[in-house]
Amino acid sequence: MTRIIERMFITHPQSVDESYLEHFGFAMRFSGLLFAAAGAALIHALVPCLFEKTASGIVRQLYARTANRGN
């Protein structure tokens, strides 16, 4: 049972040099930014002159933050 809990909550955060709570915070912020990008893309789909580069800018920013984590 302990190995299952360790695998579920500890192994991955350690692989990116974070504690569980640090990883939780990072993932929550990441999720919020993805949600914002999705909203901007939806509005852009409806009114193309709005948020022309917002979603792609957020995705680029997130990629830059995560591309080399754990290496």
Chimera marker file (.cmm) of the C-alpha trace (Angstrom):
<marker_set name="trace">
<marker id="1" x="0.000" y="0.000" z="0.000" r="1" g="1" b="0" radius="0.5"/>
<marker id="2" x="2.818" y="2.409" z="0.836" r="1" g="1" b="0" radius="0.5"/>
<marker id="3" x="4.385" y="1.889" z="-2.605" r="1" g="1" b="0" radius="0.5"/>
<marker id="4" x="1.085" y="2.733" z="-4.280" r="1" g="1" b="0" radius="0.5"/>
<marker id="5" x="0.757" y="5.955" z="-2.294" r="1" g="1" b="0" radius="0.5"/>
<marker id="6" x="4.379" y="6.841" z="-3.018" r="1" g="1" b="0" radius="0.5"/>
<marker id="7" x="3.869" y="6.207" z="-6.731" r="1" g="1" b="0" radius="0.5"/>
<marker id="8" x="0.647" y="8.251" z="-6.795" r="1" g="1" b="0" radius="0.5"/>
<marker id="9" x="1.843" y="11.299" z="-4.867" r="1" g="1" b="0" radius="0.5"/>
<marker id="10" x="5.629" y="11.412" z="-4.576" r="1" g="1" b="0" radius="0.5"/>
<marker id="11" x="7.466" y="9.779" z="-7.486" r="1" g="1" b="0" radius="0.5"/>
<marker id="12" x="6.496" y="12.214" z="-10.233" r="1" g="1" b="0" radius="0.5"/>
<marker id="13" x="6.915" y="15.441" z="-8.224" r="1" g="1" b="0" radius="0.5"/>
<marker id="14" x="10.380" y="14.242" z="-7.194" r="1" g="1" b="0" radius="0.5"/>
<marker id="15" x="11.230" y="13.583" z="-10.838" r="1" g="1" b="0" radius="0.5"/>
<marker id="16" x="10.824" y="17.323" z="-11.504" r="1" g="1" b="0" radius="0.5"/>
<marker id="17" x="12.561" y="18.274" z="-8.246" r="1" g="1" b="0" radius="0.5"/>
<marker id="18" x="9.434" y="19.407" z="-6.385" r="1" g="1" b="0" radius="0.5"/>
<marker id="19" x="7.531" y="18.433" z="-3.281" r="1" g="1" b="0" radius="0.5"/>
<marker id="20" x="3.925" y="17.309" z="-3.623" r="1" g="1" b="0" radius="0.5"/>
<marker id="21" x="2.648" y="20.770" z="-2.614" r="1" g="1" b="0" radius="0.5"/>
<marker id="22" x="5.026" y="22.586" z="-4.962" r="1" g="1" b="0" radius="0.5"/>
<marker id="23" x="3.898" y="20.337" z="-7.795" r="1" g="1" b="0" radius="0.5"/>
<marker id="24" x="0.247" y="20.844" z="-6.855" r="1" g="1" b="0" radius="0.5"/>
<marker id="25" x="0.670" y="24.627" z="-7.021" r="1" g="1" b="0" radius="0.5"/>
<marker id="26" x="2.509" y="24.467" z="-10.337" r="1" g="1" b="0" radius="0.5"/>
<marker id="27" x="-0.113" y="22.167" z="-11.850" r="1" g="1" b="0" radius="0.5"/>
<marker id="28" x="-2.971" y="24.358" z="-10.604" r="1" g="1" b="0" radius="0.5"/>
<marker id="29" x="-1.414" y="27.489" z="-12.133" r="1" g="1" b="0" radius="0.5"/>
<marker id="30" x="-0.754" y="25.557" z="-15.347" r="1" g="1" b="0" radius="0.5"/>
<marker id="31" x="-4.381" y="24.418" z="-15.408" r="1" g="1" b="0" radius="0.5"/>
<marker id="32" x="-5.635" y="27.972" z="-14.866" r="1" g="1" b="0" radius="0.5"/>
<marker id="33" x="-3.515" y="29.289" z="-17.723" r="1" g="1" b="0" radius="0.5"/>
<marker id="34" x="-4.727" y="26.506" z="-20.019" r="1" g="1" b="0" radius="0.5"/>
<marker id="35" x="-8.300" y="27.404" z="-19.066" r="1" g="1" b="0" radius="0.5"/>
<marker id="36" x="-7.587" y="31.059" z="-19.909" r="1" g="1" b="0" radius="0.5"/>
<marker id="37" x="-6.037" y="30.027" z="-23.256" r="1" g="1" b="0" radius="0.5"/>
<marker id="38" x="-9.089" y="27.915" z="-24.057" r="1" g="1" b="0" radius="0.5"/>
<marker id="39" x="-11.408" y="30.828" z="-23.240" r="1" g="1" b="0" radius="0.5"/>
<marker id="40" x="-9.383" y="33.204" z="-25.404" r="1" g="1" b="0" radius="0.5"/>
<marker id="41" x="-9.403" y="30.694" z="-28.270" r="1" g="1" b="0" radius="0.5"/>
<marker id="42" x="-13.171" y="30.251" z="-27.957" r="1" g="1" b="0" radius="0.5"/>
<marker id="43" x="-13.781" y="33.994" z="-28.048" r="1" g="1" b="0" radius="0.5"/>
<marker id="44" x="-11.340" y="34.321" z="-30.958" r="1" g="1" b="0" radius="0.5"/>
<marker id="45" x="-13.273" y="31.634" z="-32.853" r="1" g="1" b="0" radius="0.5"/>
<marker id="46" x="-16.468" y="33.660" z="-32.457" r="1" g="1" b="0" radius="0.5"/>
<marker id="47" x="-14.949" y="37.129" z="-33.034" r="1" g="1" b="0" radius="0.5"/>
<marker id="48" x="-11.670" y="36.714" z="-34.943" r="1" g="1" b="0" radius="0.5"/>
<marker id="49" x="-10.396" y="40.246" z="-34.266" r="1" g="1" b="0" radius="0.5"/>
<marker id="50" x="-10.299" y="39.543" z="-30.506" r="1" g="1" b="0" radius="0.5"/>
<marker id="51" x="-7.478" y="37.685" z="-28.731" r="1" g="1" b="0" radius="0.5"/>
<marker id="52" x="-5.601" y="37.079" z="-31.982" r="1" g="1" b="0" radius="0.5"/>
<marker id="53" x="-2.403" y="35.887" z="-30.294" r="1" g="1" b="0" radius="0.5"/>
<marker id="54" x="-3.438" y="35.314" z="-26.689" r="1" g="1" b="0" radius="0.5"/>
<marker id="55" x="-3.958" y="31.537" z="-26.701" r="1" g="1" b="0" radius="0.5"/>
<marker id="56" x="-0.813" y="30.794" z="-28.699" r="1" g="1" b="0" radius="0.5"/>
<marker id="57" x="1.196" y="33.137" z="-26.457" r="1" g="1" b="0" radius="0.5"/>
<marker id="58" x="0.004" y="31.330" z="-23.337" r="1" g="1" b="0" radius="0.5"/>
<marker id="59" x="0.817" y="27.942" z="-24.878" r="1" g="1" b="0" radius="0.5"/>
<marker id="60" x="4.325" y="29.133" z="-25.813" r="1" g="1" b="0" radius="0.5"/>
<marker id="61" x="4.842" y="30.433" z="-22.266" r="1" g="1" b="0" radius="0.5"/>
<marker id="62" x="3.700" y="27.131" z="-20.751" r="1" g="1" b="0" radius="0.5"/>
<marker id="63" x="5.903" y="25.130" z="-23.090" r="1" g="1" b="0" radius="0.5"/>
<marker id="64" x="8.921" y="27.257" z="-22.161" r="1" g="1" b="0" radius="0.5"/>
<marker id="65" x="8.245" y="26.595" z="-18.472" r="1" g="1" b="0" radius="0.5"/>
<marker id="66" x="7.886" y="22.836" z="-18.859" r="1" g="1" b="0" radius="0.5"/>
<marker id="67" x="10.123" y="21.777" z="-21.762" r="1" g="1" b="0" radius="0.5"/>
<marker id="68" x="13.176" y="20.936" z="-19.654" r="1" g="1" b="0" radius="0.5"/>
<marker id="69" x="11.639" y="20.021" z="-16.325" r="1" g="1" b="0" radius="0.5"/>
<marker id="70" x="13.141" y="16.920" z="-14.792" r="1" g="1" b="0" radius="0.5"/>
<marker id="71" x="16.141" y="16.834" z="-17.160" r="1" g="1" b="0" radius="0.5"/>
<link id1="1" id2="2" r="1" g="1" b="0" radius="0.2"/>
<link id1="2" id2="3" r="1" g="1" b="0" radius="0.2"/>
<link id1="3" id2="4" r="1" g="1" b="0" radius="0.2"/>
<link id1="4" id2="5" r="1" g="1" b="0" radius="0.2"/>
<link id1="5" id2="6" r="1" g="1" b="0" radius="0.2"/>
<link id1="6" id2="7" r="1" g="1" b="0" radius="0.2"/>
<link id1="7" id2="8" r="1" g="1" b="0" radius="0.2"/>
<link id1="8" id2="9" r="1" g="1" b="0" radius="0.2"/>
<link id1="9" id2="10" r="1" g="1" b="0" radius="0.2"/>
<link id1="10" id2="11" r="1" g="1" b="0" radius="0.2"/>
<link id1="11" id2="12" r="1" g="1" b="0" radius="0.2"/>
<link id1="12" id2="13" r="1" g="1" b="0" radius="0.2"/>
<link id1="13" id2="14" r="1" g="1" b="0" radius="0.2"/>
<link id1="14" id2="15" r="1" g="1" b="0" radius="0.2"/>
<link id1="15" id2="16" r="1" g="1" b="0" radius="0.2"/>
<link id1="16" id2="17" r="1" g="1" b="0" radius="0.2"/>
<link id1="17" id2="18" r="1" g="1" b="0" radius="0.2"/>
<link id1="18" id2="19" r="1" g="1" b="0" radius="0.2"/>
<link id1="19" id2="20" r="1" g="1" b="0" radius="0.2"/>
<link id1="20" id2="21" r="1" g="1" b="0" radius="0.2"/>
<link id1="21" id2="22" r="1" g="1" b="0" radius="0.2"/>
<link id1="22" id2="23" r="1" g="1" b="0" radius="0.2"/>
<link id1="23" id2="24" r="1" g="1" b="0" radius="0.2"/>
<link id1="24" id2="25" r="1" g="1" b="0" radius="0.2"/>
<link id1="25" id2="26" r="1" g="1" b="0" radius="0.2"/>
<link id1="26" id2="27" r="1" g="1" b="0" radius="0.2"/>
<link id1="27" id2="28" r="1" g="1" b="0" radius="0.2"/>
<link id1="28" id2="29" r="1" g="1" b="0" radius="0.2"/>
<link id1="29" id2="30" r="1" g="1" b="0" radius="0.2"/>
<link id1="30" id2="31" r="1" g="1" b="0" radius="0.2"/>
<link id1="31" id2="32" r="1" g="1" b="0" radius="0.2"/>
<link id1="32" id2="33" r="1" g="1" b="0" radius="0.2"/>
<link id1="33" id2="34" r="1" g="1" b="0" radius="0.2"/>
<link id1="34" id2="35" r="1" g="1" b="0" radius="0.2"/>
<link id1="35" id2="36" r="1" g="1" b="0" radius="0.2"/>
<link id1="36" id2="37" r="1" g="1" b="0" radius="0.2"/>
<link id1="37" id2="38" r="1" g="1" b="0" radius="0.2"/>
<link id1="38" id2="39" r="1" g="1" b="0" radius="0.2"/>
<link id1="39" id2="40" r="1" g="1" b="0" radius="0.2"/>
<link id1="40" id2="41" r="1" g="1" b="0" radius="0.2"/>
<link id1="41" id2="42" r="1" g="1" b="0" radius="0.2"/>
<link id1="42" id2="43" r="1" g="1" b="0" radius="0.2"/>
<link id1="43" id2="44" r="1" g="1" b="0" radius="0.2"/>
<link id1="44" id2="45" r="1" g="1" b="0" radius="0.2"/>
<link id1="45" id2="46" r="1" g="1" b="0" radius="0.2"/>
<link id1="46" id2="47" r="1" g="1" b="0" radius="0.2"/>
<link id1="47" id2="48" r="1" g="1" b="0" radius="0.2"/>
<link id1="48" id2="49" r="1" g="1" b="0" radius="0.2"/>
<link id1="49" id2="50" r="1" g="1" b="0" radius="0.2"/>
<link id1="50" id2="51" r="1" g="1" b="0" radius="0.2"/>
<link id1="51" id2="52" r="1" g="1" b="0" radius="0.2"/>
<link id1="52" id2="53" r="1" g="1" b="0" radius="0.2"/>
<link id1="53" id2="54" r="1" g="1" b="0" radius="0.2"/>
<link id1="54" id2="55" r="1" g="1" b="0" radius="0.2"/>
<link id1="55" id2="56" r="1" g="1" b="0" radius="0.2"/>
<link id1="56" id2="57" r="1" g="1" b="0" radius="0.2"/>
<link id1="57" id2="58" r="1" g="1" b="0" radius="0.2"/>
<link id1="58" id2="59" r="1" g="1" b="0" radius="0.2"/>
<link id1="59" id2="60" r="1" g="1" b="0" radius="0.2"/>
<link id1="60" id2="61" r="1" g="1" b="0" radius="0.2"/>
<link id1="61" id2="62" r="1" g="1" b="0" radius="0.2"/>
<link id1="62" id2="63" r="1" g="1" b="0" radius="0.2"/>
<link id1="63" id2="64" r="1" g="1" b="0" radius="0.2"/>
<link id1="64" id2="65" r="1" g="1" b="0" radius="0.2"/>
<link id1="65" id2="66" r="1" g="1" b="0" radius="0.2"/>
<link id1="66" id2="67" r="1" g="1" b="0" radius="0.2"/>
<link id1="67" id2="68" r="1" g="1" b="0" radius="0.2"/>
<link id1="68" id2="69" r="1" g="1" b="0" radius="0.2"/>
<link id1="69" id2="70" r="1" g="1" b="0" radius="0.2"/>
<link id1="70" id2="71" r="1" g="1" b="0" radius="0.2"/>
</marker_set>
